């Protein structure tokens, strides 16, 4: 990840479902300022979250996305995405807003790279693009 960014693992997060959170210097500064000013509303606790979900009874990522498509779920739209040799999709996720995410199937899990303050890929910063371009699973030996 880029210099100046902070990487937090699950045990240090407020976001209990994320396995990793990446925080940019500007977001870290906004968080610190909000806390110092006693802000009680919502503020992002990170820029990029990585979630891991089990496939379970679902056979593959495309089936998962179809099953979770709006109005039955929070996936607004998705399309195949080229990321190394991984089975990957870009998705727009609904919730309190609309969020950009990359969904990847790997070793019977779905990994979601979730961008909390972006609703589409054109809004990604150069650092965020470099994070995606360098994304790689390190296989356990």
N, C-alpha and C positions, 0 to 999 in steps of 0.2 A: 504494500500500500504506500501511497505517496508520503514523503517527509512532512512532518507537522501534523499528520492525521493520527488519531488515537484509535487503537484497536482494543475492544473489550470483549471478553468471553462471557458466556452465559452467567457465571456466578457473580459477576460484577454489574449486571444489568438490571434496570427497572423493567425492561421489556422481557418478561420471563420466558417467552416462547422462542426468542431469537437465540441462535447458537453463537453468533458473532454480530457485533455492531461496530461500524466504522464512523468516526466523528471527524468532520473537517475542522480546521482551525477556526473558521468563521462561526460555525455552529457551536463549537465549544465556548467561544467568546460570548455568543448570545445566551447560552445556558447560564454561564457564570454571572452575566449581567442581570438576567431575570431573577436568579436566586438571590443575588445581592440586594435587588430592589424589592424583594418580598413578593414577586409576581405569583399569583395563585391560579392563574388560568393555564391553558395548555401551551407548551412550547416543545419543539422537537427534542428528543433525547439522543438523536443521532441522524446521520444522513443516509446510511445504507445498513439495512438489516439483512442477515442471512438466516432463513428459517429452514428447518428440515422436517418433512412430513413422510410418513410411511405410505407406500402404495397400498398395503393391505389387500383387500379383495379387488382393487382396481388393477387392471392389467398394464396400463402404461400412462404416460403423462397426458397424451391427447385425450384419453378417456376421462382422466381426472378433470381436465379443463372443461370438457363438454358437460360433465356432471355438475360442475360448479359455476356454470355460466348463468348470468342474470336472466330471469328473476329468481331462480332457485338458489343462487349463490352469489359470490361477490366478484366473479370474473365478468367484466363488461365486454371485452373483446380480446382475441389473441391471434397470433400468426407465427408461423415457423420462423426461427431465428438461427443464423449461422454463428455458432460459438464453438470453435475447434471442431472436434468430432462428436460433440455431445448432442443428444436429443434435447433441443432447447426451443423455447417459445418466448416471444415478447408478449406481455399482457398488460392490460389496463385493469386495475383492481378498484372496485368501489368500496365505499365505507363512509367515513365522515367527509371524504372528498374523493378525488380520483387520483390513483397512484400508478406510476410506472413500475413494472417488475419484469424480471427475467426468470422463467421457470425452466429448471434443468432436471432431467431424469438421470440418475446415476446409482448403480448398485442397489436397486429396489427401493430407492428413496426419491422424493421430489425435493429439490432445493430451490428456494425462492430468494432471489436477490431483489430486495424491496427498497425502492427509493422513496423515502417519506415525503420529501418536498418537491417531487417531480411528477408530472402527470403524463409525460411522453418523452421519448428518447431525445428529441431535439433540444430539450432543456438541460441535458446532462452537461456538467462541466468537463473540461479537459482531464482533470484528475479522475473523475468518475468514469470517463471513457477508458482511461488507462487501466483502471481497476478491472473493468469488464474485459478488456483486451488481454490482460495478463492472468485472468481467472483460470485456475487449474486445480484439479483434485489431486492431492498427494496420496497415493495408494499406501495402505498399511502393508507392511511386510510380515 
